[in-house]
Amino acid sequence: MEEEHFNVTVSRADGVATVSVSGDLDLGSADTFRSAVDQALADSRRLEIDFSGLNFIDSSGIRALVSIHNACEVDGYTYRVVAVPPRLQRTFHLAGLDTVLPFS
Amino acid sequence: MLAATIRALLRARSAESEVRLAAREWSATFDAISDAVAVLAPDGSLLRANRSFEQIFDEPGTDRRALDLAGVESGDELQLGSRVFQVRVDRIDHEQRLVVTLSDITAALAVEQERAAALATEQTISRTLQQSLLPERLPARPHLELHAWHVAAESELIVGGDWYDVIETPAGLWLVMGDIAGHGVVAAAQAGQLRHSMRVYAHEGYGIVESLDRLNELVRTTGLTQMATLAIVAVDDDAQTGRLALAGHPPPLVVPRAGEAHFAESAPGAPLGVTGATYAESSVELALGDRLVLYTDGLIERPGESIDDGLERMRRSAEGVDGLEPLRAKLVRELSGVADLRDDVALLLARRV
């Protein structure tokens, strides 16, 4: 089930680890996403989360994103969130995340 | 002729020995069964009993005890001394014989009772914890009518991190709606800590934005919870104006006396627990009869659906019903799916009167 609705890949270029997410980031996939980010941060100090393929995010997905944000702040990693599809921008706005998280 | 007689005799003897063998097999089996088995005549007198049966009854074969047994039915439970037996009655040969089987269920019953006691304890803990999360009563104000609802009112087994509170301050009431990420008693205990911390900030005279700042600092530095969302509306004593601040929580719904329901204009801030979060205040004007609905996302969030769809469904559901309690009932009925109340849901409604 999870494979059908969610996919995450990690790629590296010029010292930046890119975690690309597609599908639904929810209760069933939040831990997988978090693990992929931890793996990406193991040998990279710069992180990019690519949400261009993101279809849906629920409160579990937001919680995962918040914990990544806090971990990056504490440990001094640089990260940014890119390519949020327009219809999900409102979700991030309502959750107040656009006031703190580095979206671009 | 003679040969035929001998063959017939031999066959009879072989049949006889088979019958004897079968009788011995049956007798050994009868006595080996751990259930107590007795065969009764139609008048209830005991014809035969196995070893387990005789061990239960000190005086096997007495008519009195046998008569007692004649009155039992399948499915009965029979208490004999400190043990409990389940009864099975088989009627054979047109009720010429009753076979009564008694199975000792004392141990199984004890396990069942322990389980029931454990469940009752758990329910008491859940209920107590849930009650500690919610105000015992809502304060009365001349210009503001209040009504609140929590899913625990419908399903005692749901314990979670949703809570509401109404805090009395010198300038008016604070309506608070909060949601801790996660479920169960841990989330409920964390929610209790946030609720009381917020009361402390309010009583110490902090404003809603300062209180959120402090609460966020508390959550971040103590690791009290990973994430929580919160909405506060501070309503003035005349109930004409409310000041609103949000921490990752969807905005309150305004249901005016006249006109369409809409979500309050707000400046969303990040959830509590986010490093670097900042909060801002906006205002909500209430005309006479206007209603305000604070809620948790259990009411709007559905798998695979965008939050806007959930919000719009709620907005439409709030149309066409008067009063606070009827509005709450309609929202719960139409949005949470009463048959499937699994998620935590809380609602706090206010009306300017």
Boltz contact constraints between the chains, C-beta under 6 A:
constraints:
  - contact:
      token1: [A, 56]
      token2: [B, 304]
      max_distance: 6.0
  - contact:
      token1: [A, 63]
      token2: [B, 181]
      max_distance: 6.0
  - contact:
      token1: [A, 63]
      token2: [B, 227]
      max_distance: 6.0
  - contact:
      token1: [A, 66]
      token2: [B, 227]
      max_distance: 6.0
  - contact:
      token1: [A, 66]
      token2: [B, 274]
      max_distance: 6.0
  - contact:
      token1: [A, 70]
      token2: [B, 275]
      max_distance: 6.0
  - contact:
      token1: [A, 73]
      token2: [B, 275]
      max_distance: 6.0
  - contact:
      token1: [A, 90]
      token2: [B, 308]
      max_distance: 6.0
  - contact:
      token1: [A, 91]
      token2: [B, 307]
      max_distance: 6.0
  - contact:
      token1: [A, 94]
      token2: [B, 250]
      max_distance: 6.0
  - contact:
      token1: [A, 94]
      token2: [B, 268]
      max_distance: 6.0
  - contact:
      token1: [A, 94]
      token2: [B, 307]
      max_distance: 6.0
  - contact:
      token1: [A, 95]
      token2: [B, 248]
      max_distance: 6.0
  - contact:
      token1: [A, 96]
      token2: [B, 248]
      max_distance: 6.0
  - contact:
      token1: [A, 96]
      token2: [B, 268]
      max_distance: 6.0
  - contact:
      token1: [A, 96]
      token2: [B, 269]
      max_distance: 6.0
  - contact:
      token1: [A, 96]
      token2: [B, 270]
      max_distance: 6.0
  - contact:
      token1: [A, 97]
      token2: [B, 270]
      max_distance: 6.0
  - contact:
      token1: [A, 99]
      token2: [B, 270]
      max_distance: 6.0
  - contact:
      token1: [A, 100]
      token2: [B, 270]
      max_distance: 6.0
  - contact:
      token1: [A, 100]
      token2: [B, 274]
      max_distance: 6.0
  - contact:
      token1: [A, 100]
      token2: [B, 276]
      max_distance: 6.0
  - contact:
      token1: [A, 100]
      token2: [B, 277]
      max_distance: 6.0
